[in-house]
Amino acid sequence: MQSSKDFDQPSTRPAPAYDSILELAAYQTGKPVEELTREYGVSDVVKLASNENPTGCSPYVTLAITEQLSNLARYPDGKGYYLKQALSDFNNVAIECITLGNGSNDLLDILARSFVGTNDAIVYSQYAFVVYSMLAKMQGATGIEVPAQRFGHDLKAMRQAVEDNPNTKVVFIANPNNPTGTQLDRDELYQFVASLPTSVLVVLDEAYIEYSPESNNRALLDEFDNVIIVRTFSKAYGLAGLRIGYALSSAAVADLLNRIRQPFNVSRLGLAAAAAALSDQDFITEVRRINDGQMRWLKKQFDALGLGFVKSHANFIMVEIEDAAVINQALLEQGVIVRPLIGYGLENWLRITVGSAEDNTRLIDTLRSILVND
Ligand SMILES: Cc1ncc(COP(=O)(O)O)c(C=O)c1O
């Protein structure tokens, strides 16, 4: 017979919580500017912690949103017809192959919920976007982290991990990868996908694709029904605050994802903004030009400061700094927010978003003064 003691739960465990959820740490977002101002009383804050676009977004977006302001009492189009039409034309895929998400994170979550259960495994690389390991825990599944190779994905080892774990349902690959900025060789990726059983889904997370068009692996969709490409409007398109992303997949996969997603997971403003943003590819070309220029400048400054970095194909760069936690704290106190990577086991590295010329100058001046006085 059970005594009342059998029902005692630690205070951290609300009665029905799964063990794997208790192990989960909440995703650490980049510190919001308002929080730094509150905590340290610093105004004039520079945020280079969330890979946001310092140029903002296309002026077409502002117009599209303004037009929608009188319609806010109405639900959005739950099927997102006009945006899907635009995405279909842009990516040359059928509308039935598109799923919209409240940011691409929503799609990663929907994918895990659709395909991964407690007896399954998810394979991802060490130093890959942290959400993949979180999804494994959320689903009570086994997360298999494959050691990285020069900070990037080791596809041969990942292939072996799938073979060793026949319960693998999904492989997540970020290309370019966050936080390391590494990019995969197209042929190697092709070989990898071709070598997997078709029952294993390969999710290519292309959140930073606009900064590295050569990482675009859209062509894989034509050949492999088990490939899913996930993209976002949060980065180069400058719409992080609106939360909108999309997945391209086979029609059969999209059908399942659309059953799982919430009926109105993308807002009216998000739908209008994303369609307008997509129509302005000149803006994206300009964003890439600015990012490339600022990335070059930053790399020169890191060289001059004697700091190592990993070559990045995105809008951020991982810089090697001894005592990164101490340096991060000193930067915060002077109003500069970057991203420490202790959670990834990268204690001596900071990830720095490529900001505007002004923000980058402030970062380098502040960093130099901290390193000199160290
Ligand atoms: C690799 C990668 N995937 C997905 C996301 C999620 O972005 P969002 O939900 O804003 O589209 C991020 C955000 O930092 C990312 O770096």
The ligand as a MOL file (V3000), in Angstrom:
LIG
                    3D

  0  0  0     0  0            999 V3000
M  V30 BEGIN CTAB
M  V30 COUNTS 16 16 0 0 0
M  V30 BEGIN ATOM
M  V30 1 C 20.4700 28.3040 -36.2950 0
M  V30 2 C 19.2140 28.9550 -35.8070 0
M  V30 3 N 18.0510 28.3690 -36.0710 0
M  V30 4 C 16.8910 28.8890 -35.6640 0
M  V30 5 C 16.8530 30.0610 -34.9310 0
M  V30 6 C 15.5230 30.5640 -34.4610 0
M  V30 7 O 15.2450 31.8250 -34.9540 0
M  V30 8 P 13.7510 32.3660 -35.1060 0
M  V30 9 O 12.8650 31.5410 -34.2210 0
M  V30 10 O 13.8190 33.7840 -34.6930 0
M  V30 11 O 13.3950 32.1960 -36.5480 0
M  V30 12 C 18.0510 30.7190 -34.6070 0
M  V30 13 C 18.0460 31.9300 -33.7970 0
M  V30 14 O 19.0220 32.4010 -33.2970 0
M  V30 15 C 19.2610 30.1450 -35.0730 0
M  V30 16 O 20.4290 30.7100 -34.8040 0
M  V30 END ATOM
M  V30 BEGIN BOND
M  V30 1 1 1 2
M  V30 2 1 2 3
M  V30 3 2 2 15
M  V30 4 2 3 4
M  V30 5 1 4 5
M  V30 6 1 5 6
M  V30 7 2 5 12
M  V30 8 1 6 7
M  V30 9 1 7 8
M  V30 10 2 8 9
M  V30 11 1 8 10
M  V30 12 1 8 11
M  V30 13 1 12 13
M  V30 14 1 12 15
M  V30 15 2 13 14
M  V30 16 1 15 16
M  V30 END BOND
M  V30 END CTAB
M  END
